[in-house]
């Protein structure tokens, strides 16, 4: 399937919509991980659309997939920029309002940052393995990814999904391993999120402890948690049936208008 391109302020974003068999009028927006892209979701968007009944948008952020490549190194606030500038522009450009955000890893953090904005109209968040703070295990995992990229077939495998794989990998890896990034933390934003949150994390996550989602439960007023056994950093890959079931139940419980799209 050929993905489409959306142009915003000189940047190209690849995207596609997946339609469920029985649409409920709700749009779900998928936000990928730090090395993700449209194609790296594989067929999970189709499964998620059917499980939730949502028209599902999947897109590659700037610097990923077949979107515009990075023009400069990422900075410590790159997820805040994605959440506050580019995600709203994409939603407006594709006529989406009151979406459910389904984010994984970096994408889950972006979803939470977006929902904390006073003018946000996010209807709900499904956050898989979100980053709330930088832990020692996070840095260790990203250091291991660096070694794998340099010494294994990881670069070759990622190159199938990114037009400029070196820019993609090093743009993510270098900022996370920058000493300035150790103080990155979004806990202070969580009390401002008033939409429902479903936070899902694998108990064997190699990039974060269960404290990541526990901190959401302590601070966000409308959050529930799902811990999955035999699951690492990608719950949608390690425990897809559990994630799909939880996502379907979560969306069904949201009070969203019959048509959330802009005419």
C-alpha positions as CSV (number, residue, x, y, z in Angstrom):
1,X,0.0,0.0,0.0
2,X,1.3,3.4,-1.0
3,X,1.4,5.9,1.9
4,X,0.4,9.5,1.5
5,X,2.4,12.6,2.2
6,X,1.3,15.6,4.2
7,X,3.3,18.9,3.8
8,X,3.5,21.2,6.8
9,X,5.8,24.2,6.9
10,X,8.3,22.6,4.6
11,X,8.3,19.2,6.2
12,X,6.8,16.0,4.6
13,X,5.1,13.5,6.8
14,X,4.2,10.0,5.5
15,X,0.9,8.7,6.7
16,X,-2.0,6.4,6.1
17,X,-5.4,5.7,7.5
18,X,-6.8,2.3,8.4
19,X,-10.5,1.8,8.3
20,X,-12.3,-0.7,10.7
21,X,-15.0,-2.9,9.4
22,X,-17.5,-1.2,11.7
23,X,-16.5,2.4,12.3
24,X,-17.6,4.1,15.6
25,X,-16.8,7.7,14.4
26,X,-13.7,8.0,16.6
27,X,-10.2,8.6,15.3
28,X,-7.3,6.9,16.9
29,X,-3.8,8.3,16.3
30,X,-0.7,6.1,16.6
31,X,2.5,7.6,17.8
32,X,5.6,5.4,17.2
33,X,8.6,4.7,19.4
34,X,12.1,6.4,19.1
35,X,13.2,4.2,16.2
36,X,9.7,3.5,14.8
37,X,7.9,4.5,11.6
38,X,4.7,3.7,9.7
39,X,6.1,0.4,8.4
40,X,7.5,-0.7,11.7
41,X,4.0,-1.0,13.1
42,X,3.6,-3.8,10.6
43,X,0.0,-5.0,10.6
44,X,-0.8,-3.8,14.1
45,X,-2.7,-0.7,12.9
46,X,-5.1,-3.0,11.1
47,X,-5.6,-5.2,14.2
48,X,-6.0,-2.1,16.4
49,X,-8.6,-0.5,14.1
50,X,-10.7,-3.7,14.1
51,X,-10.4,-4.2,17.9
52,X,-11.4,-0.6,18.7
53,X,-13.7,0.3,15.8
54,X,-11.7,3.5,15.3
55,X,-10.5,5.0,12.0
56,X,-6.7,4.8,12.7
57,X,-4.1,7.2,11.6
58,X,-0.5,6.0,11.5
59,X,2.3,8.4,10.5
60,X,6.1,8.8,10.7
61,X,7.4,11.8,12.6
62,X,10.0,14.1,11.2
63,X,13.3,12.2,10.8
64,X,11.7,8.8,10.5
65,X,10.4,6.4,7.9
66,X,9.8,8.3,4.6
67,X,9.1,11.6,6.2
68,X,11.5,14.5,5.9
69,X,15.0,13.7,7.3
70,X,16.4,15.5,10.3
71,X,18.0,18.8,9.5
72,X,19.8,19.3,12.8
73,X,20.6,17.2,15.9
74,X,17.7,16.6,18.3
75,X,17.5,18.7,21.5
76,X,16.4,17.7,25.0
77,X,12.9,19.1,24.4
78,X,12.3,17.3,21.1
79,X,9.3,15.3,22.5
80,X,7.7,18.6,23.8
81,X,8.1,20.1,20.3
82,X,6.5,17.1,18.7
83,X,3.6,17.2,21.2
84,X,3.0,21.0,21.1
85,X,3.8,21.9,17.6
86,X,3.8,19.1,15.0
87,X,1.2,16.8,16.4
88,X,-1.5,19.6,16.6
89,X,-0.5,20.7,13.0
90,X,-0.9,17.1,11.7
91,X,-4.3,16.7,13.4
92,X,-5.5,20.0,11.9
93,X,-4.1,19.2,8.5
94,X,-5.9,15.8,8.5
95,X,-9.2,17.2,10.0
96,X,-9.0,15.2,13.2
97,X,-10.4,16.3,16.5
98,X,-11.0,14.6,19.9
99,X,-8.6,11.8,19.0
100,X,-7.6,8.8,21.1
101,X,-3.8,8.8,21.2
102,X,-2.1,5.4,21.1
103,X,1.6,5.9,21.8
104,X,4.5,3.6,22.3
105,X,7.7,4.6,24.2
106,X,8.6,8.1,22.9
107,X,5.2,8.2,21.3
108,X,3.5,7.6,24.6
109,X,5.4,10.4,26.2
110,X,4.4,12.7,23.3
111,X,0.8,11.7,23.8
112,X,1.0,12.6,27.5
113,X,2.7,15.9,26.9
114,X,0.1,16.8,24.3
115,X,-2.8,16.0,26.6
116,X,-1.4,18.2,29.3
117,X,-1.8,21.3,27.2
118,X,-4.8,23.4,28.4
119,X,-6.3,23.6,24.9
120,X,-5.8,19.9,24.1
121,X,-9.0,18.1,23.1
122,X,-7.5,14.5,23.4
123,X,-10.3,12.2,24.4
124,X,-8.1,9.4,25.8
125,X,-4.6,8.0,25.9
126,X,-3.3,4.5,25.6
127,X,0.3,4.7,26.6
128,X,2.5,1.7,26.0
129,X,5.9,1.7,27.9
130,X,5.8,5.5,28.3
131,X,8.9,7.4,29.4
132,X,8.1,9.7,32.4
133,X,11.7,10.1,33.6
134,X,15.2,8.8,32.7
135,X,16.2,5.9,34.8
136,X,19.6,4.1,35.0
137,X,18.1,1.1,33.2
138,X,16.9,3.4,30.4
139,X,20.4,4.7,29.7
140,X,21.8,1.2,29.9
141,X,19.2,0.0,27.4
142,X,20.0,2.8,25.0
143,X,23.7,2.2,25.3
144,X,23.1,-1.5,24.4
145,X,21.1,-0.3,21.4
146,X,24.1,1.8,20.3
147,X,26.4,-1.3,20.5
148,X,23.9,-3.4,18.6
149,X,23.6,-0.8,15.9
150,X,27.4,-0.7,15.4
151,X,28.1,-4.4,15.8
152,X,25.1,-6.4,14.7
153,X,22.6,-6.4,11.8
154,X,20.4,-3.8,13.6
155,X,21.4,-1.1,11.1
156,X,20.5,-3.3,8.2
157,X,17.1,-4.2,9.6
158,X,16.2,-0.6,10.4
159,X,17.3,0.6,7.0
160,X,14.3,-1.2,5.5
161,X,12.1,1.2,7.3
162,X,13.9,4.6,7.2
163,X,15.1,6.6,4.3
164,X,18.1,7.9,6.2
165,X,18.7,5.2,8.8
166,X,21.9,6.8,10.3
167,X,20.1,10.1,10.8
168,X,17.2,8.3,12.4
169,X,19.3,6.2,14.8
170,X,21.9,8.7,15.9
171,X,19.3,11.5,16.2
172,X,17.5,9.3,18.8
173,X,20.5,7.6,20.4
174,X,22.8,10.6,20.9
175,X,20.2,12.8,22.7
176,X,19.1,10.0,25.0
177,X,22.8,9.4,26.0
178,X,23.6,13.1,26.3
179,X,24.3,13.9,30.0
180,X,21.9,16.9,29.7
181,X,19.0,14.5,29.0
182,X,19.3,12.7,32.4
183,X,17.2,15.5,34.0
184,X,14.4,15.1,31.5
185,X,11.2,14.5,33.4
186,X,7.5,15.0,32.7
187,X,6.0,14.2,36.1
188,X,5.0,17.8,36.7
189,X,2.7,17.7,33.6
190,X,0.7,14.6,34.6
191,X,-1.8,16.3,37.0
192,X,-2.9,18.6,34.1
193,X,-4.1,15.6,32.1
194,X,-7.8,15.1,32.6
195,X,-8.7,12.6,29.9
196,X,-8.7,8.9,30.7
197,X,-5.3,7.1,30.5
198,X,-4.6,3.5,30.1
199,X,-0.9,2.9,30.8
200,X,0.5,-0.5,29.8
201,X,4.0,-1.8,30.6
202,X,5.8,-5.1,30.4
203,X,7.2,-6.4,33.6
204,X,10.5,-7.2,31.7
205,X,10.8,-3.8,30.0
206,X,14.5,-3.3,29.3
207,X,14.2,0.5,29.1
208,X,12.3,1.3,32.3
209,X,11.0,-0.1,35.6
210,X,7.4,-0.2,36.6
211,X,7.9,3.1,38.3
212,X,7.3,4.7,34.9
213,X,3.6,3.8,34.9
214,X,3.3,4.0,38.7
215,X,4.2,7.7,38.5
216,X,1.3,8.2,36.1
217,X,-1.1,6.5,38.5
218,X,0.1,8.7,41.4
219,X,-0.3,12.0,39.5
220,X,-2.9,11.8,36.8
221,X,-6.5,11.9,38.1
222,X,-8.0,9.5,35.6
223,X,-5.5,6.7,35.0
224,X,-5.5,3.0,35.2
225,X,-2.5,0.6,34.8
226,X,-2.0,-2.7,33.1
227,X,1.2,-4.7,33.9
228,X,2.0,-7.6,31.5
229,X,4.1,-10.6,32.4
230,X,6.5,-12.1,29.8
231,X,6.6,-8.7,28.1
232,X,9.5,-6.4,27.3
233,X,9.5,-2.8,25.9
234,X,7.0,-3.5,23.1
235,X,3.7,-4.8,24.6
236,X,2.0,-4.7,21.2
237,X,4.6,-7.2,19.9
238,X,5.1,-9.4,23.0
239,X,1.5,-9.5,24.2
240,X,-0.7,-8.3,21.2
241,X,-3.9,-10.0,22.2
242,X,-3.8,-8.5,25.7
243,X,-3.1,-5.0,24.3
244,X,-5.9,-5.3,21.7
245,X,-8.4,-6.5,24.3
246,X,-7.5,-3.7,26.7
247,X,-7.5,-1.0,23.9
248,X,-11.0,-2.2,22.7
249,X,-12.4,-2.0,26.3
250,X,-10.8,1.4,26.9
251,X,-12.2,3.0,23.8
252,X,-15.6,1.5,24.3
253,X,-15.7,3.1,27.8
254,X,-14.9,6.6,26.5
255,X,-17.7,9.2,26.2
256,X,-16.9,10.6,22.8
257,X,-19.3,12.3,20.4
258,X,-20.7,10.3,17.5
259,X,-18.5,12.1,14.9
260,X,-15.2,13.6,16.1
261,X,-14.0,14.8,12.7
262,X,-14.1,18.3,11.4
263,X,-16.5,18.7,8.5
